[in-house]
Amino acid sequence: MALLWMAGCSPNALDVLEGYSTEGLTYEETSVYYHGKLAATLGSVEVAYDDGKLVREATFVLTSSEFNDIALNIIKLIQDSKKDPDWEIEVELKL
């Protein structure tokens, strides 16, 4: 089973990610690379009705459990790269 790490799009969520580095990470189209090695791919895009509002989520799936430790770094990279601040970003971990 996979666990999900999620960061919202509010300014507070960005503060939570402030201490995480994106060094060594690159984001190209729908893939994330760590030092040139494929670390995560876009697994799904969802629209949901949650607590009275529409929520848009993008879930990236890690390619291996070796990248579990950098899941929050990946969220920060994508959060910093996206053009629409209303999207929520998730990273699905590997066991």
Helices and strands as residue ranges (DSSP letters): E 4-7, H 11-17, E 25-28, E 31-34, E 37-50, E 53-62, G 65-70, H 71-81, E 87-92
